[in-house]
């Protein structure tokens, strides 16, 4: 019985140490998600105004631009997945990866070849395990992404959509990331970045169909569009990186809180079992003492006769 009590004590000590770690990770994630939320809010005005500018230029351009014109028979698409470098975030990565797999399956069902670009070690490991070749990959900055990271990611994607498909280019660019809705809700979403759908972009920017500003373009609308569209793609990728970062920290906070609560419940259960074992041990000792006393009394009484 004493050995079992020692086992319970060792398990309580181990779980208590784990509880301290998960509690610390919960507090760190809570502080990081607040910073990530602020960055998302700070990037929104810039993205909104840039979207308005892109809409105005694309609407006022007389010539069809390669980045705003739908291909007649699209045959190749690029898919960018935003995952995280670390785990311990519940279903954060699995949901984004699942949405990516569904998107790839749908695009391939439409007869399009798919080039996969991945951000984050978790997503990279997923596709490497399945021996799927990646067009490009990035890692090491998902917890605190910067605009420079978004620019680094956007550069090969812009080049891919500017190229002809015969030269390894793509007709479409899609992105899968996790949208931060609230501290309790994060949703994996898929969006097409290019070619631009002017109606959807105008709606996103809050532009009215009947009242839009008039612009003069220098040197030309097409040249302005050439300069604005890469910035537009970079800003969208940056916003998606920030959304995913905030979502990951919120998911980690929730997962670590759940782990901390479970550790507390396990400690309580183990404490009850340890107390029961201790009580059984005390009861057994008392029984042995009483039994020994009775045996000694019987032996004494027999010797007197």
ZAZARO-325826 format. One line per 8 residues: their letters; for each residue x, y, z of N, C-alpha, C. Coordinates in nm, 2 decimals. Each point is the difference from the previous one (the first is absolute). Layout:
BEGIN
a = X/Y/Z/X/Y/Z/X/Y/Z ~ ... $
***
This chain:
BEGIN
xxxxxxxx = 0.08/-0.12/0.00/-0.08/0.12/0.00/0.09/0.13/0.00 ~ 0.11/-0.01/0.07/0.09/0.12/0.01/0.06/0.03/-0.14 ~ 0.03/-0.11/-0.08/0.05/0.02/-0.13/-0.10/0.07/-0.09 ~ -0.13/-0.03/0.01/-0.10/0.06/-0.08/-0.01/0.15/0.03 ~ 0.01/0.03/0.13/-0.01/0.14/0.04/0.12/0.08/-0.05 ~ 0.12/-0.06/-0.01/0.11/0.07/-0.06/-0.02/0.02/-0.15 ~ -0.07/-0.09/-0.07/-0.03/0.02/-0.14/-0.09/0.12/-0.02 ~ -0.10/0.01/0.08/-0.10/0.11/-0.01/0.07/0.13/0.03 $
xxxxxxxx = 0.09/0.01/0.09/0.07/0.12/0.04/0.09/0.04/-0.12 ~ 0.07/-0.10/-0.06/0.09/0.04/-0.12/-0.09/0.05/-0.11 ~ -0.11/-0.06/-0.03/-0.09/0.05/-0.11/-0.05/0.14/0.03 ~ -0.04/0.02/0.13/-0.05/0.14/0.03/0.11/0.10/-0.02 ~ 0.13/-0.03/0.04/0.11/0.09/-0.02/0.02/0.02/-0.15 ~ 0.00/-0.10/-0.08/0.02/0.01/-0.14/-0.11/0.09/-0.07 ~ -0.13/-0.03/0.04/-0.11/0.08/-0.06/0.01/0.14/0.04 ~ 0.04/0.03/0.13/0.01/0.13/0.05/0.10/0.08/-0.08 $
xxxxxxxx = 0.11/-0.06/-0.03/0.11/0.07/-0.08/-0.06/0.03/-0.14 ~ -0.07/-0.10/-0.06/-0.06/0.02/-0.13/-0.10/0.12/0.00 ~ -0.08/0.00/0.11/-0.10/0.11/0.01/0.07/0.14/0.00 ~ 0.11/0.01/0.07/0.07/0.13/0.01/0.05/0.04/-0.14 ~ 0.04/-0.10/-0.08/0.05/0.03/-0.14/-0.11/0.05/-0.09 ~ -0.12/-0.08/0.01/-0.11/0.04/-0.09/-0.06/0.13/0.04 ~ 0.00/0.03/0.13/-0.05/0.13/0.05/0.09/0.12/-0.05 ~ 0.13/-0.03/0.00/0.09/0.11/-0.05/-0.02/0.02/-0.15 $
xxxxxxxx = -0.01/-0.11/-0.07/-0.03/0.01/-0.15/-0.13/0.07/-0.03 ~ -0.10/-0.03/0.08/-0.13/0.07/-0.01/0.02/0.15/0.02 ~ 0.07/0.04/0.10/0.02/0.15/0.02/0.08/0.06/-0.11 ~ 0.10/-0.07/-0.05/0.08/0.06/-0.11/-0.08/0.01/-0.13 ~ -0.08/-0.10/-0.03/-0.09/0.01/-0.12/-0.10/0.11/0.02 ~ -0.05/0.02/0.12/-0.10/0.11/0.02/0.06/0.14/-0.03 ~ 0.12/0.01/0.05/0.07/0.13/-0.03/0.03/0.02/-0.15 ~ 0.04/-0.10/-0.06/0.03/0.01/-0.15/-0.12/0.02/-0.08 $
xxxxxxxx = -0.11/-0.06/0.03/-0.12/0.02/-0.08/-0.05/0.14/0.00 ~ 0.02/0.07/0.11/-0.04/0.14/0.01/0.08/0.08/-0.09 ~ 0.13/-0.02/0.00/0.09/0.07/-0.10/-0.03/-0.03/-0.14 ~ -0.03/-0.13/-0.03/-0.04/-0.03/-0.14/-0.13/0.06/-0.04 ~ -0.10/0.01/0.09/-0.12/0.07/-0.03/0.02/0.15/-0.03 ~ 0.09/0.06/0.07/0.03/0.14/-0.03/0.06/0.02/-0.13 ~ 0.09/-0.09/-0.04/0.06/0.01/-0.14/-0.10/-0.02/-0.11 ~ -0.10/-0.09/0.03/-0.10/-0.03/-0.10/-0.09/0.13/-0.02 $
xxxxxxxx = -0.03/0.06/0.11/-0.08/0.13/0.00/0.08/0.11/-0.07 ~ 0.13/0.01/0.03/0.08/0.10/-0.06/0.02/-0.02/-0.15 ~ 0.00/-0.12/-0.05/0.02/-0.02/-0.14/-0.13/0.01/-0.09 ~ -0.11/0.00/0.07/-0.13/0.01/-0.07/-0.02/0.13/-0.08 ~ 0.02/0.12/0.05/-0.02/0.12/-0.07/0.09/0.01/-0.13 ~ 0.12/-0.04/0.01/0.09/0.00/-0.12/-0.05/-0.10/-0.11 ~ -0.04/-0.12/0.05/-0.05/-0.10/-0.10/-0.13/0.05/-0.07 ~ -0.09/0.07/0.08/-0.13/0.05/-0.05/0.03/0.11/-0.11 $
xxxxxxxx = 0.09/0.10/0.03/0.02/0.10/-0.09/0.08/-0.05/-0.13 ~ 0.08/-0.09/0.02/0.07/-0.06/-0.11/-0.09/-0.08/-0.09 ~ -0.10/-0.06/0.06/-0.10/-0.07/-0.08/-0.09/0.10/-0.08 ~ -0.03/0.11/0.06/-0.07/0.10/-0.07/0.08/0.05/-0.12 ~ 0.13/0.03/0.02/0.08/0.04/-0.11/0.01/-0.10/-0.11 ~ 0.01/-0.12/0.03/0.01/-0.11/-0.10/-0.13/0.00/-0.08 ~ -0.11/0.01/0.07/-0.13/-0.01/-0.06/-0.02/0.12/-0.10 ~ 0.04/0.12/0.05/-0.01/0.12/-0.09/0.08/-0.02/-0.12 $
xxxxxxxx = 0.13/-0.04/0.01/0.09/-0.01/-0.12/-0.06/-0.11/-0.09 ~ -0.03/-0.12/0.05/-0.05/-0.11/-0.08/-0.13/0.04/-0.07 ~ -0.09/0.08/0.06/-0.12/0.04/-0.06/0.02/0.10/-0.11 ~ 0.10/0.09/0.03/0.03/0.11/-0.10/0.09/-0.04/-0.11 ~ 0.06/-0.12/0.01/0.10/-0.04/-0.11/-0.08/-0.05/-0.12 ~ 0.04/0.05/-0.12/-0.06/-0.04/-0.12/0.04/-0.13/-0.05 ~ 0.13/-0.03/0.03/0.06/-0.13/-0.05/-0.02/-0.11/0.11 ~ -0.01/-0.12/-0.04/-0.01/-0.11/0.09/0.14/-0.03/0.05 $
xxxxxxxx = 0.01/-0.01/0.13/0.12/-0.03/0.07/0.01/-0.14/0.03 ~ 0.12/-0.06/-0.01/0.02/-0.14/0.02/-0.04/-0.05/0.14 ~ 0.01/0.09/0.10/-0.03/-0.04/0.14/-0.15/0.03/0.03 ~ -0.08/0.05/-0.09/-0.14/0.02/0.03/-0.09/-0.06/-0.11 ~ 0.06/-0.07/-0.09/-0.07/-0.07/-0.11/-0.01/-0.15/0.02 ~ -0.12/-0.05/0.00/-0.01/-0.15/0.02/0.05/-0.07/-0.13 ~ 0.07/-0.11/0.02/0.05/-0.08/-0.11/-0.12/-0.07/-0.06 ~ 0.00/-0.01/-0.13/-0.11/-0.07/-0.06/-0.01/-0.15/0.04 $
xxxxxxxx = 0.11/-0.06/0.00/0.00/-0.14/0.04/0.12/-0.02/0.10 ~ -0.03/0.03/0.13/0.11/-0.01/0.10/0.04/-0.15/0.02 ~ 0.13/-0.02/0.00/0.05/-0.14/0.01/0.09/-0.02/0.12 ~ 0.04/0.11/0.06/0.10/-0.01/0.11/-0.04/0.10/0.11 ~ 0.01/-0.05/0.13/-0.03/0.09/0.11/0.11/-0.02/0.11 ~ 0.02/0.11/0.07/0.09/0.00/0.12/-0.08/0.01/0.12 ~ 0.03/-0.08/0.10/-0.06/0.00/0.13/0.10/0.03/0.11 ~ -0.02/0.11/0.08/0.08/0.03/0.11/-0.06/-0.03/0.13 $
xxxxxxxx = 0.06/-0.09/0.08/-0.05/-0.04/0.13/0.08/0.07/0.11 ~ -0.07/0.06/0.09/0.06/0.06/0.12/-0.02/-0.09/0.12 ~ 0.10/-0.06/0.05/-0.01/-0.08/0.12/0.10/0.06/0.10 ~ 0.03/-0.08/0.11/0.09/0.06/0.10/0.13/-0.09/0.01 ~ 0.09/0.06/0.07/0.13/-0.07/0.02/-0.01/-0.10/0.12 ~ -0.09/0.03/0.09/-0.01/-0.08/0.12/-0.14/-0.06/0.01 ~ 0.00/-0.10/0.09/-0.13/-0.07/0.02/-0.06/0.05/0.13 ~ -0.06/-0.09/0.08/-0.07/0.03/0.13/-0.10/0.11/-0.02 $
xxxxxxxx = -0.08/-0.01/-0.11/-0.10/0.10/-0.03/-0.13/-0.06/-0.04 ~ -0.03/-0.12/0.05/-0.12/-0.06/-0.03/-0.01/-0.04/-0.14 ~ -0.12/0.03/-0.06/-0.02/-0.04/-0.14/0.03/0.12/-0.10 ~ 0.08/0.09/0.04/0.04/0.12/-0.08/0.06/-0.05/-0.13 ~ 0.11/-0.07/0.00/0.06/-0.04/-0.12/-0.08/-0.11/-0.08 ~ -0.06/-0.09/0.07/-0.07/-0.11/-0.07/-0.12/0.06/-0.08 ~ -0.07/0.10/0.05/-0.11/0.06/-0.07/0.05/0.07/-0.12 ~ 0.11/0.08/0.01/0.05/0.07/-0.12/0.05/-0.10/-0.11 $
xxxxxxxx = 0.07/-0.11/0.05/0.05/-0.10/-0.10/-0.12/-0.07/-0.06 ~ -0.10/-0.03/0.07/-0.12/-0.06/-0.05/-0.07/0.08/-0.11 ~ -0.01/0.14/0.03/-0.06/0.09/-0.10/0.09/0.00/-0.12 ~ 0.13/0.00/0.01/0.09/0.00/-0.11/-0.02/-0.12/-0.09 ~ -0.01/-0.12/0.07/-0.01/-0.12/-0.08/-0.14/0.00/-0.07 ~ -0.10/0.05/0.06/-0.13/0.01/-0.07/0.01/0.09/-0.12 ~ 0.07/0.11/0.02/0.01/0.10/-0.11/0.08/-0.06/-0.12 ~ 0.11/-0.07/0.03/0.08/-0.07/-0.10/-0.08/-0.10/-0.07 $
xxxxxxxx = -0.08/-0.08/0.07/-0.08/-0.10/-0.06/-0.10/0.06/-0.10 ~ -0.06/0.12/0.05/-0.10/0.06/-0.09/0.06/0.06/-0.13 ~ 0.12/0.06/0.02/0.07/0.06/-0.12/0.04/-0.11/-0.09 ~ 0.05/-0.11/0.05/0.04/-0.11/-0.09/-0.12/-0.07/-0.06 ~ -0.11/0.01/0.07/-0.13/-0.05/-0.06/-0.04/0.08/-0.12 ~ 0.04/0.13/0.00/-0.03/0.09/-0.11/0.10/-0.01/-0.11 ~ 0.09/-0.09/0.01/0.10/-0.02/-0.11/0.12/0.08/0.01 ~ 0.03/0.06/0.12/0.11/0.09/0.01/0.11/-0.06/0.08 $
xxxxxxxx = 0.13/0.02/-0.05/0.11/-0.05/0.08/0.02/0.10/0.11 ~ 0.05/-0.04/0.11/0.01/0.08/0.12/0.14/0.01/0.05 ~ 0.06/0.12/0.02/0.13/0.02/0.06/-0.03/0.04/0.15 ~ 0.06/-0.07/0.09/-0.02/0.03/0.14/0.11/0.08/0.06 ~ -0.03/0.11/0.07/0.10/0.08/0.07/-0.05/-0.01/0.15 ~ 0.10/-0.02/0.09/-0.04/-0.02/0.14/0.09/0.09/0.09 ~ -0.07/0.06/0.10/0.07/0.08/0.10/-0.02/-0.08/0.14 ~ 0.11/-0.02/0.07/-0.02/-0.07/0.13/0.05/-0.14/-0.01 $
xxxxxxxx = 0.08/-0.04/0.11/0.05/-0.14/0.00/-0.10/-0.11/0.01 ~ -0.11/0.03/0.06/-0.11/-0.10/0.01/-0.06/-0.04/-0.13 ~ -0.02/0.10/-0.08/-0.05/-0.02/-0.14/0.10/-0.07/-0.09 ~ 0.12/0.05/0.02/0.11/-0.06/-0.08/0.02/-0.15/0.03 ~ 0.00/-0.03/0.13/0.01/-0.14/0.05/-0.11/-0.09/-0.06 ~ -0.12/0.06/0.00/-0.12/-0.08/-0.05/0.02/-0.04/-0.15 ~ 0.04/0.09/-0.08/0.02/-0.03/-0.14/0.12/-0.08/-0.03 ~ 0.11/0.02/0.08/0.12/-0.08/-0.02/-0.03/-0.15/0.04 $
xxxxxxxx = -0.08/-0.02/0.10/-0.04/-0.13/0.04/-0.07/-0.07/-0.11 ~ -0.08/0.07/-0.07/-0.08/-0.06/-0.11/0.07/0.01/-0.13 ~ 0.13/0.04/0.00/0.09/0.00/-0.11/-0.06/0.09/-0.12 ~ -0.06/0.11/0.04/-0.05/0.09/-0.10/0.10/0.11/-0.02 ~ 0.04/0.03/-0.12/0.10/0.10/-0.03/-0.06/0.14/0.02 ~ 0.08/0.08/0.07/-0.05/0.14/0.02/0.07/0.10/-0.09 ~ -0.07/0.09/-0.05/0.05/0.10/-0.09/0.10/0.09/0.07 ~ -0.03/0.03/0.13/0.08/0.09/0.08/-0.05/-0.02/0.15 $
xxxxxxxx = 0.09/0.04/0.09/-0.04/-0.02/0.14/0.07/0.11/0.09 ~ -0.06/0.04/0.11/0.06/0.09/0.09/-0.03/-0.04/0.14 ~ 0.09/0.03/0.10/-0.02/-0.03/0.14/0.08/0.09/0.08 ~ -0.03/0.00/0.13/0.08/0.07/0.10/-0.05/0.13/0.05 ~ -0.12/0.05/-0.06/-0.05/0.13/0.04/-0.15/0.00/0.03 ~ -0.06/-0.11/0.01/-0.15/0.00/0.00/-0.05/0.06/0.13 ~ 0.07/-0.01/0.11/-0.04/0.06/0.13/-0.01/0.15/-0.01 ~ 0.09/0.07/-0.06/0.01/0.14/-0.01/0.04/0.04/-0.14 $
xxxxxxxx = -0.10/-0.01/-0.10/0.04/0.03/-0.14/0.01/0.15/-0.02 ~ 0.08/0.04/-0.10/0.03/0.14/-0.03/-0.04/0.02/-0.15 ~ -0.01/0.13/-0.04/-0.03/0.03/-0.14/0.11/-0.06/-0.09 ~ 0.12/0.00/0.05/0.11/-0.05/-0.08/-0.02/-0.15/-0.03 ~ -0.06/-0.07/0.09/-0.03/-0.14/-0.02/-0.11/-0.02/-0.11 ~ -0.10/0.09/0.01/-0.11/0.00/-0.10/0.06/0.03/-0.14 ~ 0.09/0.09/-0.01/0.06/0.04/-0.13/0.08/-0.11/-0.05 ~ 0.07/-0.07/0.09/0.08/-0.12/-0.05/-0.08/-0.11/-0.05 $
xxxxxxxx = -0.12/-0.02/0.06/-0.09/-0.10/-0.05/-0.07/0.04/-0.13 ~ -0.04/0.13/-0.01/-0.07/0.05/-0.11/0.08/0.00/-0.13 ~ 0.13/0.02/0.01/0.09/0.02/-0.12/-0.01/-0.12/-0.10 ~ 0.02/-0.12/0.05/-0.01/-0.11/-0.10/-0.14/-0.03/-0.05 ~ -0.10/0.04/0.08/-0.14/-0.02/-0.04/-0.04/0.09/-0.11 ~ 0.05/0.13/0.02/-0.03/0.10/-0.11/0.07/-0.04/-0.13 ~ 0.13/-0.05/0.01/0.07/-0.04/-0.12/-0.07/-0.12/-0.06 ~ -0.06/-0.09/0.08/-0.06/-0.12/-0.06/-0.13/0.04/-0.08 $
xxxxxxxx = -0.07/0.10/0.05/-0.13/0.03/-0.07/0.03/0.09/-0.12 ~ 0.12/0.07/0.00/0.03/0.08/-0.11/0.05/-0.09/-0.12 ~ 0.06/-0.11/0.03/0.05/-0.09/-0.10/-0.11/-0.07/-0.08 ~ 0.03/-0.05/-0.12/-0.09/-0.08/-0.07/0.00/-0.14/0.06 ~ -0.11/-0.07/-0.01/-0.01/-0.14/0.06/0.10/-0.09/-0.07 ~ 0.03/0.02/-0.12/0.10/-0.08/-0.07/0.14/0.01/0.05 ~ 0.02/0.12/0.07/0.13/0.02/0.06/0.01/-0.02/0.15 ~ -0.11/-0.07/0.05/0.00/-0.03/0.14/-0.09/0.10/0.08 $
xxxxxxxx = -0.07/0.09/-0.07/-0.08/0.09/0.08/-0.14/-0.06/0.03 ~ -0.08/0.08/0.07/-0.13/-0.05/0.05/-0.11/0.10/-0.05 ~ -0.12/-0.04/-0.01/-0.11/0.08/-0.03/-0.08/0.06/0.12 ~ 0.02/-0.07/0.11/-0.08/0.05/0.12/0.09/-0.01/0.12 ~ -0.03/0.08/0.10/0.07/-0.01/0.13/-0.10/0.00/0.11 ~ 0.01/-0.11/0.08/-0.09/-0.01/0.12/0.08/-0.01/0.13 ~ -0.06/0.04/0.11/0.06/0.00/0.13/-0.09/-0.06/0.10 ~ 0.06/-0.08/0.09/-0.08/-0.06/0.11/0.07/0.04/0.13 $
xxxxxxxx = -0.08/0.06/0.08/0.05/0.05/0.13/-0.11/-0.01/0.11 ~ 0.04/0.03/0.12/-0.10/-0.01/0.11/-0.04/0.14/0.04 ~ -0.13/0.03/-0.02/-0.05/0.13/0.04/-0.03/0.01/0.15 ~ 0.05/0.11/0.06/-0.03/0.02/0.14/-0.13/0.07/0.01 ~ -0.10/-0.07/0.06/-0.13/0.05/0.02/-0.02/0.05/0.14 ~ 0.05/-0.08/0.10/-0.01/0.04/0.14/0.10/-0.09/0.07 ~ 0.02/0.03/0.13/0.09/-0.08/0.08/-0.05/-0.15/0.01 ~ -0.13/-0.02/-0.02/-0.05/-0.14/0.00/-0.02/-0.06/-0.14 $
xxxxxxxx = 0.00/0.08/-0.10/-0.03/-0.05/-0.14/0.11/0.04/-0.10 ~ 0.05/-0.10/-0.06/0.10/0.03/-0.11/-0.04/-0.10/-0.11 ~ -0.02/0.06/-0.12/-0.05/-0.08/-0.11/0.10/-0.01/-0.12 ~ 0.02/-0.12/-0.05/0.09/-0.01/-0.12/-0.08/0.04/-0.12 ~ 0.05/0.09/-0.08/-0.07/0.06/-0.12/0.09/-0.01/-0.12 ~ -0.07/0.00/-0.11/0.07/0.00/-0.13/-0.04/0.12/-0.09 ~ 0.09/0.06/-0.06/-0.03/0.12/-0.08/0.08/0.00/-0.13 ~ -0.05/0.05/-0.11/0.07/0.01/-0.12/0.06/0.15/-0.01 $
xxxxxxxx = 0.13/0.01/0.00/0.06/0.13/-0.01/0.01/0.05/-0.14 ~ 0.03/-0.08/-0.10/0.02/0.04/-0.14/-0.06/-0.11/-0.09 ~ -0.05/0.04/-0.11/-0.03/0.13/-0.05/-0.10/0.07/0.09 ~ 0.00/0.13/0.00/-0.09/0.08/0.09/-0.14/-0.01/-0.06 ~ -0.10/-0.02/0.09/-0.14/0.02/-0.04/-0.04/0.14/0.04 ~ -0.02/0.09/-0.09/-0.02/0.14/0.03/-0.12/0.02/0.08 ~ -0.11/-0.08/-0.02/-0.12/0.02/0.08/0.03/-0.04/0.14 ~ 0.07/-0.11/0.03/0.03/-0.04/0.13/0.09/0.10/0.07 $
xxxxxxxx = 0.10/0.05/-0.07/0.10/0.09/0.05/-0.07/0.13/0.04 ~ -0.09/0.05/-0.09/-0.07/0.12/0.03/-0.09/-0.01/0.12 ~ -0.06/-0.12/0.01/-0.09/-0.02/0.12/0.09/0.00/0.13 ~ 0.11/-0.07/-0.01/0.09/0.00/0.11/0.05/0.13/0.04 ~ 0.03/0.09/-0.10/0.05/0.13/0.03/-0.11/0.10/0.04 ~ -0.13/-0.04/-0.01/-0.11/0.08/0.03/-0.03/0.11/-0.10 ~ 0.04/-0.03/-0.13/-0.03/0.09/-0.11/-0.15/-0.02/-0.05 ~ -0.06/0.11/-0.03/-0.14/-0.01/-0.06/0.01/-0.02/-0.15 $
xxxxxxxx = -0.10/-0.07/-0.06/0.00/-0.02/-0.14/-0.05/0.12/-0.07 ~ -0.07/0.09/0.07/-0.05/0.12/-0.07/0.08/0.12/0.03 ~ 0.09/0.00/0.10/0.08/0.12/0.04/0.14/-0.05/0.03 ~ 0.09/0.03/-0.10/0.14/-0.03/0.02/0.08/0.12/-0.04 ~ 0.12/0.02/0.07/0.08/0.11/-0.03/0.06/-0.01/-0.14 ~ 0.03/0.12/-0.06/0.07/0.00/-0.14/0.14/0.04/0.02 ~ 0.09/-0.07/-0.07/0.14/0.02/0.01/0.06/0.02/-0.14 ~ 0.11/0.08/0.00/0.09/0.01/-0.11/0.12/-0.08/0.03 $
xxxxxxxx = 0.05/-0.07/-0.10/0.11/-0.10/0.02/0.12/0.05/-0.08 ~ 0.12/0.00/0.07/0.12/0.04/-0.06/0.11/-0.11/0.04 ~ 0.07/-0.05/-0.09/0.00/0.03/-0.14/-0.12/-0.07/-0.08 ~ -0.05/-0.11/0.06/-0.12/-0.07/-0.06/-0.06/-0.09/0.11 ~ -0.13/-0.04/-0.03/-0.06/-0.08/0.10/0.06/-0.14/0.01 ~ 0.05/-0.05/-0.11/0.07/-0.13/0.00/0.13/0.01/0.08 ~ 0.08/0.10/-0.01/0.12/0.02/0.08/-0.03/0.01/0.15 ~ -0.11/0.08/0.03/-0.03/0.01/0.14/-0.05/-0.13/0.05 $
xxxxxxxx = -0.07/-0.08/-0.08/-0.05/-0.13/0.04/0.12/-0.10/0.02 ~ 0.10/0.01/-0.08/0.12/-0.08/0.01/0.06/0.03/0.14 ~ 0.00/0.12/0.04/0.06/0.04/0.13/-0.09/-0.04/0.12 ~ -0.13/0.02/-0.01/-0.09/-0.02/0.11/-0.03/-0.15/0.03 ~ -0.01/-0.08/-0.10/-0.04/-0.14/0.02/0.09/-0.08/0.09 ~ 0.13/0.01/-0.02/0.09/-0.07/0.09/-0.01/0.05/0.14 ~ -0.02/0.13/0.02/-0.03/0.05/0.14/-0.13/-0.06/0.05 ~ -0.10/-0.01/-0.08/-0.13/-0.06/0.04/0.02/-0.14/0.05 $
xxxxxxxx = 0.07/-0.08/-0.08/0.02/-0.14/0.03/0.08/-0.01/0.13 ~ 0.11/0.08/0.01/0.08/0.00/0.13/-0.08/0.04/0.12 ~ -0.09/0.10/-0.02/-0.08/0.04/0.12/-0.10/-0.11/0.04 ~ -0.06/-0.07/-0.10/-0.09/-0.10/0.03/0.07/-0.12/0.07 ~ 0.12/-0.03/-0.05/0.08/-0.11/0.06/0.04/0.04/0.15 ~ 0.04/0.13/0.01/0.04/0.04/0.14/-0.12/0.00/0.09 ~ -0.12/0.04/-0.04/-0.11/0.00/0.08/-0.04/-0.15/0.04 ~ 0.01/-0.09/-0.10/-0.03/-0.14/0.03/0.11/-0.06/0.10 $
xxxxxxxx = 0.12/0.04/-0.02/0.10/-0.04/0.10/-0.03/0.04/0.14 ~ -0.04/0.13/0.01/-0.04/0.05/0.14/-0.12/-0.07/0.05 ~ -0.10/-0.02/-0.09/-0.12/-0.07/0.05/0.04/-0.14/0.05 ~ 0.08/-0.07/-0.08/0.04/-0.14/0.04/0.08/0.00/0.13 ~ 0.09/0.11/0.02/0.08/0.01/0.12/-0.09/0.02/0.12 ~ -0.10/0.09/-0.01/-0.09/0.02/0.11/-0.08/-0.12/0.03 ~ -0.05/-0.07/-0.11/-0.08/-0.12/0.02/0.08/-0.11/0.07 ~ 0.13/-0.01/-0.04/0.08/-0.11/0.06/0.02/0.03/0.15 $
xxxxxxxx = 0.03/0.12/0.03/0.02/0.03/0.15/-0.13/-0.02/0.08 ~ -0.11/0.04/-0.06/-0.13/-0.02/0.06/-0.02/-0.15/0.02 ~ 0.03/-0.08/-0.10/-0.02/-0.15/0.00/0.09/-0.06/0.11 ~ 0.13/0.05/0.00/0.09/-0.05/0.10/-0.05/0.04/0.14 ~ -0.04/0.12/0.02/-0.06/0.04/0.13/-0.11/-0.09/0.05 ~ -0.09/-0.03/-0.10/-0.12/-0.09/0.04/0.05/-0.14/0.03 ~ 0.09/-0.05/-0.08/0.05/-0.14/0.02/0.08/-0.01/0.13 ~ 0.08/0.10/0.03/0.07/0.00/0.13/-0.09/0.01/0.12 $
xxxxxxxx = -0.10/0.08/-0.02/-0.10/0.02/0.11/-0.07/-0.13/0.03 ~ -0.04/-0.07/-0.11/-0.06/-0.13/0.01/0.10/-0.10/0.07 ~ 0.12/0.00/-0.04/0.10/-0.09/0.06/0.02/0.03/0.14 ~ 0.01/0.13/0.04/0.01/0.04/0.14/-0.11/-0.05/0.08 ~ -0.12/0.02/-0.05/-0.12/-0.04/0.07/-0.01/-0.16/0.02 ~ 0.04/-0.07/-0.11/0.01/-0.14/0.01/0.10/-0.05/0.10 ~ 0.11/0.07/0.00/0.11/-0.04/0.10/-0.05/0.02/0.14 ~ -0.08/0.11/0.02/-0.05/0.03/0.14/-0.10/-0.11/0.04 $
xxxxxxxx = -0.09/-0.04/-0.10/-0.09/-0.11/0.03/0.07/-0.13/0.03 ~ 0.11/-0.03/-0.08/0.08/-0.12/0.03/0.06/0.00/0.13 ~ 0.06/0.12/0.04/0.06/0.01/0.13/-0.10/-0.03/0.11 ~ -0.12/0.05/-0.01/-0.11/-0.02/0.10/-0.03/-0.15/0.01 ~ -0.01/-0.06/-0.12/-0.04/-0.15/0.00/0.12/-0.08/0.06 ~ 0.12/0.04/-0.03/0.11/-0.08/0.06/0.01/0.03/0.15 ~ -0.03/0.12/0.04/0.00/0.03/0.14/-0.10/-0.08/0.08 ~ -0.12/-0.02/-0.06/-0.10/-0.08/0.06/0.05/-0.15/0.01 $
xxxxxxxx = 0.06/-0.05/-0.11/0.05/-0.13/0.00/0.11/-0.02/0.11 ~ 0.09/0.10/0.01/0.11/0.00/0.09/-0.06/0.00/0.14 ~ -0.10/0.08/0.03/-0.06/0.01/0.13/-0.07/-0.14/0.04 ~ -0.06/-0.06/-0.11/-0.07/-0.13/0.03/0.11/-0.10/0.03 ~ 0.11/0.00/-0.08/0.11/-0.10/0.03/0.06/0.03/0.14 ~ 0.02/0.12/0.04/0.05/0.03/0.13/-0.09/-0.05/0.11 ~ -0.13/0.03/-0.02/-0.10/-0.05/0.10/0.00/-0.15/0.01 ~ 0.01/-0.07/-0.12/0.00/-0.14/0.00/0.12/-0.05/0.07 $
xxxxxxxx = 0.12/0.07/-0.02/0.12/-0.04/0.07/-0.01/0.01/0.15 ~ -0.06/0.12/0.04/-0.02/0.02/0.15/-0.09/-0.10/0.06 ~ -0.11/-0.03/-0.07/-0.10/-0.10/0.04/0.07/-0.14/0.02 ~ 0.08/-0.03/-0.10/0.07/-0.13/0.00/0.10/-0.01/0.12 ~ 0.07/0.11/0.02/0.09/0.01/0.12/-0.07/-0.02/0.13 ~ -0.12/0.07/0.01/-0.08/-0.01/0.12/-0.04/-0.15/0.02 ~ -0.05/-0.06/-0.11/-0.05/-0.14/0.01/0.12/-0.09/0.04 ~ 0.12/0.03/-0.05/0.11/-0.09/0.03/0.04/0.02/0.15 $
xxxxxxxx = -0.01/0.12/0.05/0.03/0.03/0.14/-0.10/-0.07/0.09 ~ -0.13/0.02/-0.04/-0.11/-0.07/0.08/0.02/-0.15/0.00 ~ 0.02/-0.05/-0.12/0.02/-0.15/-0.01/0.12/-0.05/0.08 ~ 0.11/0.08/-0.01/0.12/-0.04/0.08/-0.03/0.00/0.15 ~ -0.07/0.11/0.04/-0.03/0.01/0.15/-0.09/-0.11/0.04 ~ -0.10/-0.04/-0.08/-0.09/-0.11/0.04/0.08/-0.13/0.00 ~ 0.09/-0.02/-0.09/0.08/-0.13/0.00/0.09/0.00/0.12 ~ 0.06/0.11/0.03/0.09/0.01/0.12/-0.08/-0.03/0.13 $
xxxxxxxx = -0.12/0.06/0.00/-0.09/-0.03/0.12/-0.03/-0.15/0.02 ~ -0.04/-0.06/-0.12/-0.03/-0.14/0.01/0.12/-0.09/0.04 ~ 0.12/0.04/-0.05/0.12/-0.07/0.03/0.03/0.01/0.15 ~ -0.02/0.12/0.05/0.03/0.02/0.15/-0.10/-0.08/0.08 ~ -0.13/0.00/-0.04/-0.10/-0.07/0.08/0.03/-0.15/0.00 ~ 0.05/-0.05/-0.11/0.03/-0.14/-0.01/0.12/-0.04/0.08 ~ 0.10/0.08/0.01/0.12/-0.02/0.09/-0.03/0.00/0.14 ~ -0.11/0.08/0.05/-0.03/0.01/0.14/-0.07/-0.14/0.04 $
x = -0.07/-0.06/-0.09/-0.06/-0.13/0.04/0.11/-0.11/0.01 $
***
